[in-house]
Amino acid sequence: MARNAEKAMTALARFRQAQLEEGKVKLLFRNEDPSLPQNVLSCRKLRSGDDRSLERSLKKWLKFRMKVGPKMLDHEGKEVPGNRGYKYFGAAKDLPGVRELFEKEPLPPPRKTRAELMKAIDFEYYGYLDEDDGVIVPLEQEYEKKFRAQLVEKWKAEREARLARGEKEEEEEEEEEINIYAVTEEESDEEGSQEKGGEDEQQKFIAHVPVPSQQEIEEALVRRKKMELLQKYASETLQAQSEEAKRLMGY
């Protein structure tokens, strides 16, 4: 193999060097040639333009081939994907506007079954803990007072209107007038308990309907089973004796 010095002495190398020295041939760099792209964005535009022109020429020949030729298959034996007769190859699939054609829509989230929805339902779903925060009860009491005051004002207005017309009131209406401010024992007990709670600065709220525990349910079932067995096998005399024994023992 010849050395670099020997290569430089060849006729072609000497002729090329002479041309460069005379200035007949000038090498153009990228920044000196206006036909070459100057930045990355222009390179991408040039590449996409080449892809589009190549795609157009392919489509032109494909239209001619589709009339007489068989189906177009890729290297895996599958039909080339397309849309309304158009086929896309290679880098043309990544062009803007074409990429969206091949994107699949995301699947909707699976719907929960009725059993899965029922798993999240507990006693709070039925409103057993609505009064635990201590907000609803005072609001209900305030609204109840306003509603009662409105009813009293309405009744007084109707009564005054009847008196102005000269109508006579019946005895039942007089009794209603006497007992309109009467308070039942249940209401008085509730108000008394609330006043006591206000004095002690501790207001009581009903948390929820008392629900028996698992142990209480099991005990009730055992008692019920015992009673059924006694009624089935024991005589009336034996049952009376057992009841008397329980009463004497204090059960």
C-alpha positions as a Markdown table, in Angstrom:
| # | Residue | x | y | z |
|---|---|---|---|---|
| 1 | Met | 0.0 | 0.0 | 0.0 |
| 2 | Ala | 1.3 | 3.4 | -0.9 |
| 3 | Arg | 2.1 | 6.0 | 1.7 |
| 4 | Asn | 0.4 | 9.4 | 2.1 |
| 5 | Ala | 3.4 | 11.2 | 0.6 |
| 6 | Glu | 3.3 | 8.9 | -2.5 |
| 7 | Lys | -0.5 | 9.5 | -2.8 |
| 8 | Ala | 0.0 | 13.2 | -2.7 |
| 9 | Met | 2.4 | 13.0 | -5.7 |
| 10 | Thr | -0.1 | 11.3 | -8.0 |
| 11 | Ala | -1.2 | 13.2 | -11.1 |
| 12 | Leu | -4.8 | 13.6 | -9.9 |
| 13 | Ala | -3.7 | 15.0 | -6.6 |
| 14 | Arg | -1.3 | 17.4 | -8.2 |
| 15 | Phe | -3.9 | 18.5 | -10.7 |
| 16 | Arg | -6.5 | 19.1 | -7.9 |
| 17 | Gln | -4.0 | 21.1 | -5.9 |
| 18 | Ala | -3.2 | 23.3 | -8.9 |
| 19 | Gln | -6.9 | 24.0 | -9.5 |
| 20 | Leu | -7.3 | 25.1 | -5.8 |
| 21 | Glu | -4.3 | 27.3 | -6.0 |
| 22 | Glu | -5.4 | 29.0 | -9.2 |
| 23 | Gly | -8.9 | 29.7 | -7.6 |
| 24 | Lys | -10.8 | 28.1 | -10.4 |
| 25 | Val | -12.7 | 25.8 | -8.0 |
| 26 | Lys | -14.0 | 27.1 | -4.6 |
| 27 | Leu | -15.5 | 24.8 | -2.0 |
| 28 | Leu | -18.8 | 26.1 | -0.7 |
| 29 | Phe | -19.6 | 25.6 | 3.0 |
| 30 | Arg | -23.1 | 25.3 | 4.4 |
| 31 | Asn | -23.2 | 29.0 | 5.4 |
| 32 | Glu | -22.0 | 30.0 | 1.9 |
| 33 | Asp | -24.5 | 28.0 | -0.2 |
| 34 | Pro | -28.0 | 29.6 | -0.2 |
| 35 | Ser | -29.6 | 26.4 | -1.5 |
| 36 | Leu | -28.7 | 24.5 | 1.7 |
| 37 | Pro | -30.9 | 24.8 | 4.8 |
| 38 | Gln | -29.4 | 27.0 | 7.5 |
| 39 | Asn | -31.0 | 25.6 | 10.7 |
| 40 | Val | -32.7 | 22.5 | 12.1 |
| 41 | Leu | -36.2 | 23.8 | 11.5 |
| 42 | Ser | -35.6 | 24.3 | 7.8 |
| 43 | Cys | -34.0 | 20.8 | 7.6 |
| 44 | Arg | -37.2 | 19.3 | 9.1 |
| 45 | Lys | -39.3 | 21.3 | 6.7 |
| 46 | Leu | -37.2 | 20.1 | 3.8 |
| 47 | Arg | -37.4 | 16.5 | 5.0 |
| 48 | Ser | -41.2 | 16.7 | 5.4 |
| 49 | Gly | -41.5 | 18.2 | 2.0 |
| 50 | Asp | -39.5 | 15.4 | 0.5 |
| 51 | Asp | -41.7 | 12.9 | 2.3 |
| 52 | Arg | -44.8 | 14.5 | 1.0 |
| 53 | Ser | -43.6 | 14.7 | -2.6 |
| 54 | Leu | -42.5 | 11.0 | -2.4 |
| 55 | Glu | -45.9 | 10.1 | -0.9 |
| 56 | Arg | -47.7 | 11.9 | -3.7 |
| 57 | Ser | -45.8 | 10.0 | -6.3 |
| 58 | Leu | -46.4 | 6.7 | -4.6 |
| 59 | Lys | -50.2 | 7.5 | -4.4 |
| 60 | Lys | -50.2 | 8.4 | -8.0 |
| 61 | Trp | -48.8 | 5.0 | -9.0 |
| 62 | Leu | -50.9 | 3.2 | -6.4 |
| 63 | Lys | -54.1 | 4.6 | -8.0 |
| 64 | Phe | -53.0 | 3.1 | -11.3 |
| 65 | Arg | -52.0 | -0.2 | -9.7 |
| 66 | Met | -55.3 | -0.6 | -7.6 |
| 67 | Lys | -57.3 | -0.8 | -10.8 |
| 68 | Val | -55.5 | -4.0 | -12.1 |
| 69 | Gly | -53.2 | -5.2 | -9.3 |
| 70 | Pro | -53.7 | -7.3 | -6.1 |
| 71 | Lys | -53.9 | -6.0 | -2.6 |
| 72 | Met | -50.9 | -4.2 | -1.2 |
| 73 | Leu | -49.3 | -6.1 | 1.7 |
| 74 | Asp | -46.4 | -5.2 | 3.9 |
| 75 | His | -43.4 | -7.4 | 4.9 |
| 76 | Glu | -45.5 | -9.2 | 7.5 |
| 77 | Gly | -48.2 | -10.1 | 5.0 |
| 78 | Lys | -50.8 | -7.6 | 6.3 |
| 79 | Glu | -52.6 | -5.1 | 4.2 |
| 80 | Val | -51.0 | -1.6 | 4.3 |
| 81 | Pro | -53.0 | 0.7 | 6.5 |
| 82 | Gly | -54.7 | 3.6 | 4.9 |
| 83 | Asn | -57.8 | 5.8 | 4.9 |
| 84 | Arg | -60.3 | 6.1 | 2.0 |
| 85 | Gly | -58.0 | 4.7 | -0.5 |
| 86 | Tyr | -54.8 | 6.5 | 0.6 |
| 87 | Lys | -51.7 | 4.5 | 1.7 |
| 88 | Tyr | -49.0 | 5.8 | 3.9 |
| 89 | Phe | -45.4 | 4.4 | 4.1 |
| 90 | Gly | -42.4 | 4.7 | 6.3 |
| 91 | Ala | -41.7 | 8.3 | 7.5 |
| 92 | Ala | -45.0 | 9.5 | 5.9 |
| 93 | Lys | -46.9 | 8.0 | 8.9 |
| 94 | Asp | -45.2 | 10.6 | 11.2 |
| 95 | Leu | -46.3 | 13.6 | 9.2 |
| 96 | Pro | -48.6 | 16.1 | 11.0 |
| 97 | Gly | -52.2 | 15.3 | 10.3 |
| 98 | Val | -51.3 | 11.7 | 9.3 |
| 99 | Arg | -50.1 | 10.6 | 12.7 |
| 100 | Glu | -53.6 | 11.2 | 14.2 |
| 101 | Leu | -55.2 | 8.8 | 11.7 |
| 102 | Phe | -53.3 | 5.9 | 13.3 |
| 103 | Glu | -53.8 | 6.8 | 16.9 |
| 104 | Lys | -56.4 | 4.7 | 18.6 |
| 105 | Glu | -58.9 | 6.3 | 21.0 |
| 106 | Pro | -58.3 | 5.3 | 24.7 |
| 107 | Leu | -60.8 | 2.8 | 26.0 |
| 108 | Pro | -63.4 | 4.1 | 28.4 |
| 109 | Pro | -62.9 | 3.1 | 32.1 |
| 110 | Pro | -64.8 | -0.1 | 32.9 |
| 111 | Arg | -68.2 | 0.4 | 34.6 |
| 112 | Lys | -68.5 | -0.9 | 38.1 |
| 113 | Thr | -70.9 | -3.7 | 38.7 |
| 114 | Arg | -73.7 | -3.4 | 41.2 |
| 115 | Ala | -71.9 | -5.7 | 43.7 |
| 116 | Glu | -68.8 | -3.4 | 43.6 |
| 117 | Leu | -71.0 | -0.3 | 44.2 |
| 118 | Met | -72.8 | -2.0 | 47.1 |
| 119 | Lys | -69.4 | -2.6 | 48.8 |
| 120 | Ala | -69.0 | 1.1 | 49.4 |
| 121 | Ile | -72.4 | 1.5 | 51.1 |
| 122 | Asp | -72.4 | 1.7 | 54.9 |
| 123 | Phe | -74.5 | 3.2 | 57.7 |
| 124 | Glu | -73.2 | 6.6 | 56.8 |
| 125 | Tyr | -74.9 | 6.3 | 53.4 |
| 126 | Tyr | -78.3 | 6.0 | 55.1 |
| 127 | Gly | -77.7 | 9.2 | 57.2 |
| 128 | Tyr | -77.1 | 7.7 | 60.6 |
| 129 | Leu | -74.1 | 10.1 | 61.2 |
| 130 | Asp | -75.7 | 13.3 | 59.9 |
| 131 | Glu | -76.3 | 14.6 | 63.4 |
| 132 | Asp | -72.9 | 13.8 | 64.8 |
| 133 | Asp | -71.3 | 17.0 | 63.6 |
| 134 | Gly | -73.6 | 19.1 | 65.8 |
| 135 | Val | -74.6 | 21.4 | 62.9 |
| 136 | Ile | -77.9 | 20.0 | 61.5 |
| 137 | Val | -79.8 | 19.9 | 64.9 |
| 138 | Pro | -79.3 | 23.6 | 65.7 |
| 139 | Leu | -80.3 | 24.6 | 62.2 |
| 140 | Glu | -83.4 | 22.4 | 62.3 |
| 141 | Gln | -84.4 | 23.9 | 65.7 |
| 142 | Glu | -84.0 | 27.5 | 64.4 |
| 143 | Tyr | -86.0 | 26.7 | 61.3 |
| 144 | Glu | -88.7 | 25.0 | 63.4 |
| 145 | Lys | -89.0 | 28.2 | 65.6 |
| 146 | Lys | -89.4 | 30.4 | 62.5 |
| 147 | Phe | -91.9 | 28.1 | 60.9 |
| 148 | Arg | -94.0 | 28.0 | 64.1 |
| 149 | Ala | -93.9 | 31.8 | 64.3 |
| 150 | Gln | -95.1 | 32.1 | 60.7 |
| 151 | Leu | -98.0 | 29.7 | 61.5 |
| 152 | Val | -99.0 | 31.7 | 64.5 |
| 153 | Glu | -98.9 | 35.0 | 62.6 |
| 154 | Lys | -101.0 | 33.4 | 59.8 |
| 155 | Trp | -103.5 | 32.1 | 62.3 |
| 156 | Lys | -103.8 | 35.6 | 64.0 |
| 157 | Ala | -104.2 | 37.3 | 60.7 |
| 158 | Glu | -107.0 | 34.9 | 59.7 |
| 159 | Arg | -108.7 | 35.3 | 63.1 |
| 160 | Glu | -108.6 | 39.1 | 62.9 |
| 161 | Ala | -110.0 | 39.0 | 59.4 |
| 162 | Arg | -112.9 | 36.8 | 60.6 |
| 163 | Leu | -113.6 | 39.2 | 63.6 |
| 164 | Ala | -113.6 | 42.1 | 61.2 |
| 165 | Arg | -116.2 | 40.4 | 59.1 |
| 166 | Gly | -118.3 | 39.9 | 62.2 |
| 167 | Glu | -118.2 | 36.2 | 62.2 |
| 168 | Lys | -118.7 | 34.3 | 65.4 |
| 169 | Glu | -116.1 | 31.9 | 66.5 |
| 170 | Glu | -117.1 | 28.4 | 67.6 |
| 171 | Glu | -116.1 | 26.8 | 70.9 |
| 172 | Glu | -113.6 | 24.6 | 69.1 |
| 173 | Glu | -111.7 | 27.6 | 67.8 |
| 174 | Glu | -111.7 | 29.1 | 71.3 |
| 175 | Glu | -110.3 | 25.8 | 72.7 |
| 176 | Glu | -107.6 | 25.9 | 70.0 |
| 177 | Glu | -106.8 | 29.5 | 71.0 |
| 178 | Ile | -106.4 | 28.4 | 74.6 |
| 179 | Asn | -104.3 | 25.4 | 73.8 |
| 180 | Ile | -102.2 | 26.9 | 70.9 |
| 181 | Tyr | -99.2 | 27.4 | 73.2 |
| 182 | Ala | -99.7 | 24.1 | 75.1 |
| 183 | Val | -96.6 | 21.9 | 75.1 |
| 184 | Thr | -96.8 | 18.1 | 75.3 |
| 185 | Glu | -94.8 | 16.1 | 77.8 |
| 186 | Glu | -92.4 | 14.9 | 75.1 |
| 187 | Glu | -91.6 | 18.4 | 73.9 |
| 188 | Ser | -91.1 | 19.7 | 77.4 |
| 189 | Asp | -88.8 | 16.8 | 78.2 |
| 190 | Glu | -86.7 | 17.5 | 75.1 |
| 191 | Glu | -86.6 | 21.3 | 75.9 |
| 192 | Gly | -85.6 | 20.5 | 79.5 |
| 193 | Ser | -82.8 | 18.2 | 78.4 |
| 194 | Gln | -81.5 | 20.8 | 75.9 |
| 195 | Glu | -81.6 | 23.6 | 78.6 |
| 196 | Lys | -79.7 | 21.3 | 81.0 |
| 197 | Gly | -77.1 | 20.7 | 78.3 |
| 198 | Gly | -76.8 | 24.4 | 77.7 |
| 199 | Glu | -76.1 | 25.0 | 81.4 |
| 200 | Asp | -73.5 | 22.2 | 81.5 |
| 201 | Glu | -72.0 | 23.6 | 78.3 |
| 202 | Gln | -72.4 | 20.1 | 76.8 |
| 203 | Gln | -75.0 | 19.6 | 74.2 |
| 204 | Lys | -76.1 | 16.1 | 73.5 |
| 205 | Phe | -77.0 | 14.7 | 70.1 |
| 206 | Ile | -78.4 | 11.4 | 69.1 |
| 207 | Ala | -75.7 | 9.8 | 67.0 |
| 208 | His | -77.8 | 7.2 | 65.2 |
| 209 | Val | -80.4 | 4.5 | 65.7 |
| 210 | Pro | -79.0 | 1.9 | 68.2 |
| 211 | Val | -77.9 | -1.2 | 66.3 |
| 212 | Pro | -77.4 | -4.4 | 68.2 |
| 213 | Ser | -74.0 | -5.9 | 68.2 |
| 214 | Gln | -73.1 | -9.3 | 66.9 |
| 215 | Gln | -72.9 | -10.8 | 70.4 |
| 216 | Glu | -76.4 | -9.5 | 71.3 |
| 217 | Ile | -77.8 | -11.0 | 68.1 |
| 218 | Glu | -76.3 | -14.4 | 68.8 |
| 219 | Glu | -77.7 | -14.3 | 72.4 |
| 220 | Ala | -81.2 | -13.4 | 71.1 |
| 221 | Leu | -81.0 | -16.3 | 68.6 |
| 222 | Val | -79.9 | -18.7 | 71.3 |
| 223 | Arg | -82.8 | -17.6 | 73.5 |
| 224 | Arg | -85.2 | -18.0 | 70.6 |
| 225 | Lys | -83.9 | -21.5 | 69.9 |
| 226 | Lys | -84.3 | -22.5 | 73.5 |
| 227 | Met | -87.9 | -21.3 | 73.6 |
| 228 | Glu | -88.7 | -23.3 | 70.4 |
| 229 | Leu | -87.2 | -26.4 | 71.9 |
| 230 | Leu | -89.1 | -26.0 | 75.2 |
| 231 | Gln | -92.4 | -25.4 | 73.4 |
| 232 | Lys | -91.8 | -28.5 | 71.2 |
| 233 | Tyr | -90.6 | -31.0 | 73.9 |
| 234 | Ala | -91.5 | -29.7 | 77.3 |
| 235 | Ser | -95.0 | -29.9 | 78.8 |
| 236 | Glu | -97.0 | -27.0 | 80.2 |
| 237 | Thr | -96.3 | -28.0 | 83.8 |
| 238 | Leu | -92.5 | -28.2 | 83.2 |
| 239 | Gln | -92.6 | -24.8 | 81.5 |
| 240 | Ala | -94.5 | -23.3 | 84.4 |
| 241 | Gln | -92.0 | -24.7 | 86.8 |
| 242 | Ser | -89.1 | -23.3 | 84.9 |
| 243 | Glu | -90.7 | -19.9 | 84.7 |
| 244 | Glu | -91.3 | -20.0 | 88.5 |
| 245 | Ala | -87.7 | -21.0 | 89.1 |
| 246 | Lys | -86.5 | -18.1 | 87.0 |
| 247 | Arg | -88.7 | -15.7 | 88.8 |
| 248 | Leu | -87.5 | -16.8 | 92.2 |
| 249 | Met | -83.8 | -16.6 | 91.1 |
| 250 | Gly | -84.4 | -13.1 | 89.8 |
| 251 | Tyr | -83.8 | -13.8 | 86.1 |
